Amino acid sequence: MERKKYSSYAEIERHLEILKLEKEINYQKLVLSFQKTKESITPQNIVNGFVSSYTDYFKNSYPKILPSVLTSIISWFINKKRG
């Protein structure tokens, strides 16, 4: 970090005030982020995320599963008719 040279105490005070405000802003951002994270981690949100991920998986694999299921149902029905 580069050392800054000040020509007066007023400059030092102004720079310290800026640093203090930046520190407070960063702290408030951290608090807000923590609150949002805390609100998003609820049992309902966790279950919804779990269900939606499996729903997406089955929705995308539906065309792959359907032919094999239909084949199994048809063969079961044919075997039932015979026996």
BELQUINOR-V885573 format. One record per helix or strand of 2 or more residues. SS is the DSSP state (@ for helix, = for strand). FROM is the first residue (numbers start at 1). TO is the last residue. If there is no record, write none. Layout:
SS_FROM_TO + SS_FROM_TO
This chain:
@_9_40 + @_43_82
